[in-house]
Amino acid sequence: MKQETIKYLQPHTVTKLANLEMIARLMVEGYLTGLHKSPFHGFSVEFSQHRQYLPGDSLRFVDWKVYGRTDRYYIKQYEQETNLRSYLLLDISESMNYSSSDITKLQYAKYLSAALCFIMLQQRDAIGMTLFDNQIRDTLMPKSVMSYLNLLLKKLELIKTGRDTQISTVLHQVAEQIKRRGLIILLSDLLDDPEKILAGMKHFRHNEHEVLIFHILDDQEVDFDFSGDVQFEDLETSETVKTEPWFIKEAYQKNIREFLDYFRVQFSNNRIDYQLLKTSTPFDKALTQYLLKRKKLY
């Protein structure tokens, strides 16, 4: 893997690429290149389907190709032994289309989802995906074969946003549908009732799922660094407000801090991993959070 692939971890770089499979591949290759200079050096996604041979193991499960390369005995483990089952829940409501730069929240979430699908399937982990706005719009059940990537990416490429959001309703519905324990990964701007969102995530924890939340916001939604007269439009209701940003900036920033602090504290208290990602955040930060979570599970 070449050093220059690391640049594809920058959101403004990948927006210049049209092919989602290429974006996912370059992001993951860049990330794995970066791992060799990080505390994760030695962490591998290559051999999660093997374990070391132990006395009593059947020789018919020995991977002789690996033995030929390493002079060590490794056993092939099958899907039920090795696969982490993950479920990507992607918010495709209209608010995710907001952008103050060259990448929308939805584009950021799509690129991250594509990279996560790529790295999971490379690990032989099973990955499924649910697209939702105020209801579930599409669902792909978890599979662990690399050929599944094409279908996952096609769904991501063909996304059409819905008008509004009812995250909690969808979370409860999905929690009732998933029968086997796994890792739930939610990608959303969480622009809904925080207490109801928390209740939905606690439903997953009650069912003994592990949960990882990527809270995706545009930089301006956090920093509110506008100037001049600005007309703000609610993308989900089309309501508009014209104002001078300096007039409401202090109150807005207070509200957004309280909004984010609520999620940080409540998710932490309920053992839910939470990561705020502004759309300028390099993707390696999110991929690292995923690998940290996966390491905890094995």
QUIPETA-V881361 format. One line per field, one symbol per residue. ss: DSSP state (A for helix, B for strand, O for the rest). phi: phi as a letter, one per 40 degrees, with the letter a starting at -180 (. if undefined). A space follows every 10 residues. Layout:
ss->???
phi->???
This chain:
ss->OOAAAAAAAO AAAAOOOOOA AAAAAAAAAA AAAAAOOOOO OOOOOOOOOB BBOOOOOOAA ABOAAAAAAA OOOBBBOOAA AAOOBBBBBB BOBAAAAOOO OOOOAAAAAA AAAAAAAAAA AAOOOBBBBB BBOOOBBBBB BBBOOOOAAA AAAAAAAOOO OBOOOOAAAA AAAAAAAOOO OOBBBBBBOO OOOAAAAAAA AAAAAAOOOB BBBBBBBOAA AAAOOOOOBB BBBOOOOOOB BBBBAAAAAA AAAAAAAAAA AAAAAAAAAO OOBBBBBBOO OOAAAAAAAA AAAAAAAO
phi->.cdccccccc dcccccbccc ccdccccccc ccccccbbcc dgcbccbccb bccbdhcccc ccccccdccb gbcbccbcdc cbcccbbcbb cbccccccab bbacccddcc ccccccdccc cccgccbbab babcacbaab ccbbccccdd ccccccccdb cccbbbccdc dcccdccccb dabcbbbacf cacdcccdcc cccccccgcc bbbbcbbcdc cccfbcagcb bcbcccbgcb bbacdccbdc cccccccccc cdcdcccccb fbcbbcbccc cdcccccccc cdcccccb
